[in-house]
Amino acid sequence: MLVVMQAHASEEQVRAVCARIESFGFKAHPIPGSVRTAIGITGNSGFVDLGTIVSMPGVVDCIPVSKPYKLVSRDVKEENTVVRVPTPSGDVTFGGPAVAMVAGPCAVESREQVFAIAERTKAAGVHLFRGGAYKPRTSPYAFQGLGEAGLKLLKEVRDEFGLGIVTEAIDNESLALVEKYADVIQIGARNMQNFSLLKSAGRARKPVLLKRGMSATLDEFLMAAEYIMAEGNYNVILCERGVRTFSDHTRNTLDLSVVPAVQRLSHLPVVVDPSHGTGRRNKVLPLSRAAVAVGADGLLVEVHNDPDRALSDGPQSILPAELDRLVDEVRQIAQVLHRSLN
């Protein structure tokens, strides 16, 4: 259900409607728009008689939302959501006219490693640094990450280079630490339907970057985002990172068609991870160009200064010089689409 407020409804009127909704035992989600505020209602399992709300001051109408994902849907918010990530160098935005870039190693390995890559990342003009302190791996014997020690190294990168930090939480225990040290909480593909973790991320106060599961449909992807938003965190960035198919020429099949599909159904920004989507260094730049051309709001790429010795995903990590080239190419493609590089 959706309550549409008048264009000039006051904050007091919005609060009064939210209080009335919650008095029925439901949850109210006020979502300000460029013209008017809409209030999403969750917690109802069926038809809700909200006749008394229609007559409240400031209310235009009450509209049923037919899709299973309500807060994520454009039925609730027609215009694009812009997620702002504060960094020491200024805000980075996802979902607006600019294309955002996030770059860095798959895993934090050492202070020397992350500082070397961070220096080149900043020099390339990228303001968000990715790096995994916790690594969910297929093999229990593979490198699992440095844990909180890795998060502390990422904080040093933030302090030294002014870069915002994007890093993954793999469970409820690590989420609290990631929220403490990072600027964006990443939920990985393996955890896209870890509903307990999604709810915890929804209660966090940092933006969440949600990766699509390896075999997730579009509806399942959007429903996972709904879990986060239903808990009150509306700063969600969706990420396409490839799905599992019969193809063997890449690690996964990067589904770029999901970008316009998401943008038709949802107001949330959507970015693309061509590193995991291909698993091959020589395919990262071409698929990055294609992602920007198809309308993605940003890119998430892996960069390593010595990928042959990387402890995680070296074959899909581009070199710093390739990042320089990619940034230049993204800037040119964005201009053709009347966008800019964030």
Buried (B, 14 or more C-beta within 10 A) or exposed (E): BBBBBBEEBEEEBBEBBBEBBEEBEBBBBBBEBEEBBBBBBBBBEEEBEBEEBEEBEBBBEBEEBEBEBBBBBBBBBEEBBBBEBEBEBEEBBBBBBBBBBBBBBBBBBEEEBBBBBBBBBBEBBBBBBBBBBBBBEEEEEEBBBBBBEBBBBBBBBBEBBBBBBBBBBBEEEBBEBBBEBBBBBBBBBBBBBBEEBBBBBBEBEBBBBBBBBBEBEBEBBBBBBBBBBBBEBBBBBBBBBBBEEEEEEBBBBBBBEBBEBBBEBBBBBBBBBBBBBBBBBEBBBEBBBBBBBBBBBBBBBBBBBBBEEBBBBBBBBBBBEBBBEBBEBBBEBBEEEEBEBB
